[in-house]
Amino acid sequence: MELEHPRLILHNFLTEEECKELGFIHRSCSTVGYRPNVFSTTLSHLIATNSAHLILPFLPVRDRLKEKVEEVFGCEYELVTEFTGLISWSRGSSIGWHSDDNRPYLKQRDFTDAVIYTADSRNTHSVDEVTGGERLTLALWFSRDSSHDEDAKLIPLLAESLLHKSNNVPWSFLPLPASDKMYWFSPNQASDQDMGFDIRLGRLHALGFDVYYSQDMNNASDLSELLMEPMQLTRRDQLLDHKFVNVLHALQVVQFYFWKGCKSQTFTSEVQSDKVVQLSQSQCEKINEVNSVFMKDTKLVETVFRGVEQYCFDSATFSAAITAWEDYSFKLHKEMLMSLPQWRAHQAIYSVQYDAS
């Protein structure tokens, strides 16, 4: 007998550590989303920004969920994954009652998750307005129509991005930012650059950091590509010595540091602590100049991104976290290179199991 509202709640389907790792990826890599006050991270965006290795933590979850959906709804080996992504809802965001196949171009959607349910009109749902914090959702849509298979589109992109790389190439995993427009947050998605802020700088600011560029910024053309340039982080009135290749690199390391707990016992490394120096007046002026362009509204930043306890920082453990982030990224990058031949052979992206040896 067909259920009136076919759905299933899967309690504790994700482990706490899986949730934290996906949260780290989203806060490191997200762009502005498809509606006001929403941010999103898609697998195609991770590939486009040279962060393809961060796809791997999604795969065990996606594999388990797809198997569960097929089991519950009796469609074993029939489904393809149409979309995988992280979507967060910040203060003021909401969406009214709808079904997930409510547009002609979405009719191929059969099942979705967080709770698993059919995507048709039998399972309309909504998101109440978020009044504080950031609500993060792992969204997966499945379809019986193989022409909408997400993996078939992603595998060529992965192969192309990895064509000239190998696990012997240093720093193959360093991120490359997308267009600045994809990171610009403004109230109600207004296009006016006189309002809002860059979410990369905004997330750093909410965690107690600002960015410093040593080069002079004398004209608008310099500023238009500034966030692609090497930079350093500052905290309160101090300049951290480590140089990052761009602001997205810095954001990934900072989010990694806070994901892992920012405690001295978390990072065990003999890496020498980077120097920390007092900011000069001229350096402060450069920081303020950058903020005047890329963080027009700091009160809005504080409203959208709640900060963590500001005391949770230590320069020595942060230096160790930089090394730990490199090790983490390199491990995922190497695993992805090993998995790609099997993905291409099967035309499917999945968690490949390797012997410990």
N, C-alpha and C positions, 0 to 999 in steps of 0.2 A: 504494500500500500504506500502511495506517495505521501510524504509528509507535507503539511501545510507550509511550514517554515523550516526546510531542511538545513540544519546547522549543528555544530558541535563545538563545545568549549573545551579546549585542551589546557588543563591546568599544569603549570610548571613545565611547559613544553621546552622553553629555553632555560638554560642554566643562568645563574647570576653572572658568571664570568662571560658567557656569550653575550648577554645584554650589555655588559660594560664595554666589551670590545667593539660591538656594533655602534654603541654610543660614541666611543672614541673616533671611529671612522667618520661618522656623520659630523661630529663637531669639528673634525679636521678638514673635511672636504666638501661640505654642503654648499649649495648655491641658493639664491632666492628661488622660491617655489612657484607653483602654478596659480596661487591665489594669495590675497593679502595676508601677511604675517605668518607665512608658511615657508619652510626650507626643505630642500630635497637633495638626496644623494642617489644617483643611479649608477648602474654598472657601466654604462657607456660613458658617463662623465668620468668615472675613475680611470678608464682606459685613456680617454682623451687628455687627461692631465698627468699622464705618466705615473699613475698610482694603481695600475692594473693589478698589482700583487694584493691589494686590499680587497679584491673580489673573493679571495680564498676563504676568509672567515664566514662569508655568507653561505658557502656551498654545503657544509654538513647540515645546517638548519634547513636549507631549501630542499635537499635530498630527503630528509626525514619527513618534512611537511608534505611534499608531493606524494610520497608513499602513503601517508596517512589519509590524504584526500582521496586518493584512488581506492584505498581500502574502504573508507566510510561510504563513499558514493558509488561503489561497485563499478569502477571504470579503470581497472588495472591496465597499465601500458597504453592508455588512450590519451593521456594528457601531455601537453607541452607547457613550459613556463613562458607566459607572455610578457610578464614584467616582474622585476625584482628591484626594490628600492627602499630607502629609508626616508620617511617624511616626518618632519616635526612641526608642531603647532605651537606658536608662541602666543603671548598675551594678545587678546583681541581676535584671534582666528576662530573660525567656525565654519560649518557647512550644513546646509539644511537636509531634510529627508530626501534620500535618493537611493537608487539601486546602481550597482557598479557597471551595468550594461545600458545606462540610460541615454546613450547617444548612439546613432547609427554606426559610428566607427568603433564602438566598444561592444557590439553585439557578440563578438567572438568569445567574450569572457564567460566562463562557466563557474569557476570557483575562486574564492579569495580568502585571505586570512588577515586579521589576527585570530579572532574566532573564525573557524572555517565555515563557510556557508555558500550557497549558490548565489551567483551574481545577478540574478534576475529580480523581477518585481516582488517575488515572494519574500525577499529579505531586504526591504528598504531599511536604511539606517541613517544616522546623523552624527555630527560632532558638536557637542555643546560648546559655547564660547569658552575659550581658555582664559582664565582670569589671572594666572601667574605661572611662572616657570616655563618649561618647554616639554610638551608631551611628544614622545618619540614613538613612531609606529613603523614596524617592519611590514611592508605591504608586498604581497605576492599575488599575482593573478595567473590563473591557469586556464588553458583553453584546449578544446578538442580539435581545433583547426590548426594543423601543422604549419600553415602559411604564416602564422603569427608567432612562431617559435623564436623567442628572444635569443637563444643560443646560436641559431643559424646566422643571426646578424652580428653577434658579438665575436664569434670565432675568427672571421676574417679581419676584424679590427685588431684583435689580439695578435694575430699572426703578423700583421703589418707593423704594429708598434714594436714587436720583438724581433723583427727581421734582422736588424743589425746589432742585436745585443746577444750577450751570452752571460753565463754566471761568472765569467772571468773579467767582465767589464766593471770597473769600480763605479759606484754611484749611479748605476742604471735605474735606481728606484727613487731618485730625487724628483719631487713633484714639479710640474710646470703649470702655472696658473692659466685658467681660461681667460676670456675677455673680462675686463673689469666690470662691464655691465651685468655680468652674471652674479656678481657679488654685491651689487648695490641695493641696499634695503632702504625703502622710503615708505612713509605712511600711505596705506591704501594703494601701494604699487604705483605711486606717482612717478613720472619720468623725470621730474625736476631735480637736477643735480644739486640744487641749493638746499635740498632737504635730505635728511637721512644719513647713512653711513655705509662704509664698506664692511661687510660682515666679518672679513678676516681680521681687520684691525679691531672691530667691535668685540669679537670673541677674545682676542688677546687683552684688550683693555679691561673687559669684565673679570679677567683673571689677574689683573694687576700689572700688565705689561703695556709699554708703548714701543714704537719702532723708531730706529734712528738710521738715517742715510747720511753718509759722510760727504757725498758730492753736493755741489752747489745746485740750487734749484732756482734758476733765474728766469725761466720762461715756462709757459704752459706745456710745451711739447715735452719737456723733461718730466713734468708731473704725470703726463698721460701714460707713460710706461714705467713710472717709478717703481711700482709694486712688483715688477719683474726683476728688479735689480738686487744685488747683494745688500744685506742690511744686518743690523745688530738689534738686540732687544735692550730695553731699559726697564728698570723697576724702581719706582719712586725716583730718587735723585741719583741712581747709580746706573752705569753703563756696563753691561755684560760683554766680555771680550769676544765671545764666539761669534763668527761671521756665518750667516745663513745665506744660501744661494738666492732665496727670495722669501717673501712673506708667507707663502703657503708652506714652505719648508719649516719656517719658524713655528707656524701654527701647529703643524703635525707633531713636532717635538714637544711643544708645550702641552698639548692635549694628551700626548703619551705620558708625560711626566705626571699629570694629574690623574689619568686613568690608573696608573700603577701605584698611586697612593701618596706620592711626593714625600715619602718618609725615608729616613736615612737607611733603615734596614731593608728597604725594597730594592735598592740599587747597590750591589756589591761590586765595586770596580776599583782598580788601582789608577784610574785616569786622574791626572792632576787637575785640580780645580782651575777653571778659567779665572783670569784676573777680573776683578770688579773695581771700577774707578768712579770717582765722583764726576758727575756731569758738569761741564763748563757752561757758562752763560750762552756762548754761541751754539753749543750743542742743544741746549734747551730751546733755543729759538728755532733751530731746524726741526726739532720734534713738534713744536707748536705749529710750525708752518705745514708740516705733513698732516697733522690733526685737523687743521683748519680747512684742508681740502678733502680729506677722506673720512673725517668724523665730524660732520656738520652739527650733529645733535647728540652730545654725550648723555643727556638725560634719557633720550630714547634708547641708547645703548644699554643703560642700566635697567630700563624697563623691560627690554626684550631679553637680555642675557643677565641673569642673576649671577653675581660674582660668588666665588668660594671664599673661605676664610683666608684673609690676606697674609696671615702669619705662616701659612704652610708653604714655605719656600726656603731653600738652602742652596747656595751657589755650588757647593761641592757635589751634592746629590743631583743637582741639575746637570752638571757636567757629565756625571755617570749616566744620567738618563739619555743624553745625546748619543752616547756609545750604545746604550741598550736599545734605543730606537733604531739605530743603524743595523744592529744585529737582528732585530725583529724583522725589519724591512728586507734585509738581505736573505733571511731564511725563507720568507714568503716568496720573494722574487725567484729564488732558486727552485722552490717547489713548483711554482707556476711554469717555469721553463721545462721542468721534467714532465709536467702534466699535459702540456700543450699537444704533443704528438697524439696522445690518446684522445684528447678532446676533438682534434681534427679528424681522427679515424672514425670516431663514433658520432661526430657532429652533435656533441652534447657536452656541456660543461658540468662537471660533477667532482665530488671529492675523491681523489685517487689515493688509495691506500698503498703505502710502501712498507716493505720490511724494515725493521729497525736497523738491520745490518747494512 
